[in-house]
Amino acid sequence: MKHRILFVLSTFPALGGIEKLSLQLALAFRQEGHEVAFVSWKKSQTAWPDAETFTCYRLPNQRDINASENLSYLKQLICTQDFDIVLNQGVASLVYRLFDADAKHKVINVLHADPAWLFQRRRQMDFPVGAWRPSQWKSMLRYLYIKLFPSLSDKKVCRMLRDEIQQSAAYVLLHGSYKTHVLNALENAFALSAGERQNLSDKMFAIPNPVTTSAVRTSAEKIILYTGRFSCKDKGLDILLRVWSKLAALLPDWQLHLRGDGPDKAKLEQMILREKMPRVLLLPPIWDESLYAQAAVFALPSRTEAQGLSQMEAQQAGLVPVLFRLNEMMEEMLQNGQSGLLVPCFDEDAYADALLRLCRDEALRCDMSQRAQAHMKNYTIERILPSWLRLFDDLSSGFPQL
């Protein structure tokens, strides 16, 4: 069965992880003979290769992604262009409210976050008061609401999740355990009956993201690499720098490379200068397969991570990651410590010990590197694509059985 597929994103074309993943899926769908297009709220000046080969529609209202003007535009676009599958990537758009009872146009909401982050973990974060600016008053109010009224905040999140599931044709998460977490949270919030829980469960599916590169490491130099967004609140780069300040003297022949860009770049530069951290390089992002060509260890001390794309790319290239044990997906990615090291959440001393152990033990790195590369073969686009195509066909036939 051939489909007309529309991806809905906040920004496209762009160089982000969801954008890269969406493009890879779109190319695979097109290769299978399906027609694919994109619609986005905004557009970046830079984009992944091949993005321009797809038709990309633009929402007319640039102030609010869910303005009534944009929702009307989406409904007209989907109906007139006869898109039968709509992939709402990241669930930023309320497009799923337009077709909740529609038998022809199937909106699939895709949550790319760890559901736990929507609940308890975000309450563990501290607002950066020292860097506060008046323009951040909405963020401050949201932070205070979460801190002062956690139960009300959780109930609000549960209502949002319930609506996203009930009003979509299908709700895709990245791991089976995330489905269980969401169902348990909704049951606690609304005292679901067995039938209500089953109805929600029937709409939820677990499809992991595929690895998004075919990078090959050309050498394994003594480099610890982080690549991604320079953001401390979620990516934990402040943790990584504090860890490096403890390790630098113990690893005199190793370097720490932070490659990327983002809102906390200046803060990271200040930390490095203030603490006089040696052998730390802040490098600009690069977008080709040379990104992982030389490093030996991959550091990703994220405070939240559903399924790290950069971590998967690093493993595919043969780098050995060190991660916090955030969730079951992290355990699966690292095979419970066989293809990388897992550390108790936010334990900086344990993270430093793990990096030190890995850097000092070349045999361990070599063994884990081989296991990491072998394990990533389970996440190729060829392995993941059939789950999506089966879901599309099942939804179109009225019997989703993924």
N, C-alpha and C positions, 0 to 999 in steps of 0.2 A: 504494500500500500504506500503510495507516494503522498507526501504532505507538503503543505505550504506553511513554513515555520517563521515566526517573527520573534526575535530577541528584543526584550525591553530592558534597557539599562539606563542608569543615571547619566553616564558619560560614554560616548563612543563616536568616533575612534578615540582611543586613549591607550596609555601604556601600563595600566594597572593589572593586577592579577586576575580579577573577574573578567576584565576585557580580554586578556590574553586567553583565558580558558574558554570564554564564549566564542572567540574567533576560531580556536582549534576545533571546538564542537561544530561550528558552522561549516568549516571546511570539510569535516568528516561527513556531515549530513548532505552537503552538496555533492560530495563524491559518490554518495549512495543514490543520487538522483532526485533528492528533495530540493524544493525551491526555498531559499533562505534570504531574509532581509533583517535589518536592524531598525529600531527606533530608539532615540535617546533624547534626554533632556538637554544635554550640553555636549560640546565637542572640544577635545584637546588639540593643541597645535601639533602634537607628535602622536604617532600611532604605530602599532605593530605592522610589519609587512603583511600584505594581502587584505588589510582592512578595507582599502579603497575598492576592492573588487566586488564588494557587496553594496547593494542599495541601502542607504541609511536615511531614514526620515527623521525630521527634527521637530520636537514639540514646540508649539508657538509661544507659550508663556515661559519666559526664562527666569521668572521670579519664584515660582512654586511648581515643583514637578507634578503635584496633584491638584493644581488649579482646575476649576470646572472646564475651562477652555481646553486644557490638555487632555482631560478625560473624554471630552466630547470628540476631540481630534482622534484619540486612540480608538474609540468605538467606531467612528466612521472609517478610519483606515483599515481596521481589522475586517469590517464587514464588506467594504467595497473591494478590497484586495483579496478577500476570501481566504484569510489565514485561518487554518483550522487548528494549529498548535501555536500557543503564545507562551514563550519562556520568560517569566518575570524574574530576572536574575537579581538576587539580593532583596527582593520584595520591597524595594523603595517605592514603587508605583502601586497605586490602588486599582490598577487595571482589572484585578480579579473581581472587583465589585460589579463590574459591568456585565459579566457573563456567567454569574454563578449558577443560573438555571438554564443556560444555553446548551442545547444538544449538539450544536455544530462547531462552536468556537471554544476550544479547551484551553483554559489558562492554567499553567503549571507554575506555582510559586516555588522558588528554589532558595532555601536558606543556606548561605555560605558561612554562617557563624556557628560557634558552639552555643547551643541554647543556654548552657549554664552561665554564659557571659551576660545574658539578658537578666539574670537573677542575681545570685549571691556574689559572683566575682566582681561585678562592677561596683559593688558596695565596698570592696576592699581597696579601691583606688582612692588616692588623696587628690583633691583639687590643687593644682599648682598655684597657690595663693601668691607666691612671690612673683610669678609671671602674669598675674591677672591684669586684664585690660578692660576698660568700660564696655567695649564692644562684646565682651563675653558674658554679659549679664544673663542671657538666656541659659547659657551653660551652667552658670553659678546657681540659678534657680532650680534647674534640673538636678544638679548635684545635691543641693540642700533637700530637695523633695525625696530623693533616693535615700539620703542619710537619715532624715528625720521621720519619714513615714515608709519604712521598708515594706511593710505588709501591703499598704495601699499601692505602692509602686509595683510590687510583684503581681497584685491582682490586675493592675492595668496592663502589664505585659501579658498575662494570661488571656485577658480579653482580646488583645491584639492577635495573639497566636491562634486562638480559637476561631476568630473571624477569618484569618488568613487560610486556615485549613478548611473550614466549612464552606467558604465562598469560592474556593478554587476547585478545579477538576482533579488536581493532584497536588500534593505537597512533598517536595523532595528535600531530604536532608542528606548529609554526607556520610553518616554512619548509623547502623542500626541502634546503637546505644542512645543516640540523640533522640530517636523516635520514642524510646522508653522514657527518657528524661522529660520530654514534652508532655507525654500522656500522663505521667505521674504528677507533674506540676498542675495540669488542668484538672485532674481528678481531685487533688487537694484543694484547689481554688473553688471548684464548682460542685463538688460532691457528685460526680458523674455517675449515672447508672451504668450497668454493664453494657446495655445497648448503646448508650451515648458514647462510651469509650470505644466500643467496637466500630461505630460509624466513623469516628475520627481516625481510628487506626487504619481503617480500610482505605482512607485517602492518602496515607503517608507511606513514602517509599524511601529506601536508602540506596543512593547511587553515589559512589565516591568520585572525586575529580580525577581525571587522568593526569599523568605527568606531562608537562607542557614543553619539554625540550628534548633534544637528543645530544646534549653536550657530552663531550669526551674530555677527560682530564689528561693533559699531556705530560704533566710532571706533578709530583707531590712535594712541594716545597714546604718549609716550616712556616705556614701561614694559617692563622685562624681567621675564617671569613664570616662576615655577616653581610647579607645583601637584602635590600628591601627599603621600606619607608623609614625615614628617620623620625620615629615617634616613640617617646618613652612610655606613654600611658598604656599602650597595648603591646608594643614590640619589646619593651624592657631593656632598651639600650643603656639606660642609666645603671641597671643591674650589671650589664656586661662590662661597662667601664669600671665599676667598683671592683668587680672580680679581677679584671686585668691589673688594676693597681696592686692587688695582692700577689699576682702571678708573675708580673714582669721581671722581677729580680730572680725568680726561680726558673724562668725560661728565657735566658739571655739571648738565645739564637732563634727565638720565635718572634713573629710579628702579628699584630692584630689589624686586619683590614675591614673597615666599614664602608661598604659601597652602596650608594643610593642618594636619596635626597628627601627632604620633608620638613615639617614645621619645627622640629627640634634640632636642626643642624647647628644653629648658633649656640644652643645650650650645650650640645656635645662638645663643640670646640672650646667653650669656656671650661668645662669639666677637665678636658685634656690639658689645657694650659694651667689651670689652677693647681691640679695635682701633679703637674710635670710628668705626665705619663709618657714613657719612652716607647718608640716603635709602634705607634698607633697612626694609621693613615686613614683619613676621610677622603674617599675617592668618589668621583662622579659616577652615576649609573651608566652601565653599558647594556646593550640590548641584543647582543649576539651570544653565540655559544662559547666564546672565550671567557665568559664570566667566571666559570668554575675551573678554568684550565690548569691552575697552578696550586691552589690551596689543598691542604690535607684534612682540615677539620672545619666543620660548619657549626657556628654558634647561633642559636635562635632561642634567647631567653624570654620568649613572649609571655605576657600575662594572660593572654587569651589566644587561642589558635584552634580553628576547626579542623583544618587539614592544610598545613603550610605548603604552598606551591613551590616556594624557593627551597624549602627543605627537601621536597621530593626531587626537584631538579638537581640539588646538590648530591643526594643519594644516588641518583641515576648516573651522575658523573663520577661517583666513587668517593666523594667526601664523606666523612663520618660525622654525624650530627650529635650535638648535646642539647637536650630539650628538658624542660620541666614536664613532669608527669601530669599534664593537665586533664586528660580524659582518656577514654578507651581508644580513641582514634590514634592518639600519639603512641600508645602502647602497640597498636597494630602496625603503625608505620615503621617502628623500630623493632618489631618482633620481640617485644618485652625485653629489650636490651641486647639482642643478638646482632643488630646492625647499627647500633648507636647507643649512647648512654642516656638513661632517663634519671632525672633528679627530682627529689621531693619539691613540691611547688614552692617557688620563691625562696628556697634555702640557698643563700649566696655562698656560704662556706661549702656546701655540698656541690654546688655548681663549679666552684673553683677546684675542688678536689677531682671532679670528673674530668675537667679540662686538663689538669695537671697529669692525671693518670694516662689520658689518651695521648698527650703530647710526648710523654716520656717512654711510651711503650709502642715501638714501631710495629712489632709483630701483631699486637692487638689491633692497631689501626689497619694493617693490611688485611687481617681476617675480617674485620667488620666492614671494610670497604667492599670486599668481594660479596659479602652477604647483602649489603645495601643495594648494590647493583643488581644482584639476582632478584631481590625482593621487589624492586621497582618494575620488573617485567609483568607483575600482576596488575599494574596500573597504567598500562599503555592504552592509547585510544582504541586500539583493536579489541582490548579486553572490555573496555567500559561502554563502547558504542552500542553493542547489542541490547544492553539494559534500557537505554534511552529509546531505541527504535521499538522495542517490545512494549514499552509504556505508551508510546504514541499510538501504536496499532491497537492496543487494548482499550485505550480511552476512546478511540474512534469507533470501536466495535461495541463499546458500552460495558466491557467486562475487564477492568484493570486487574491483572493477576501477575504482578512482577515478582 
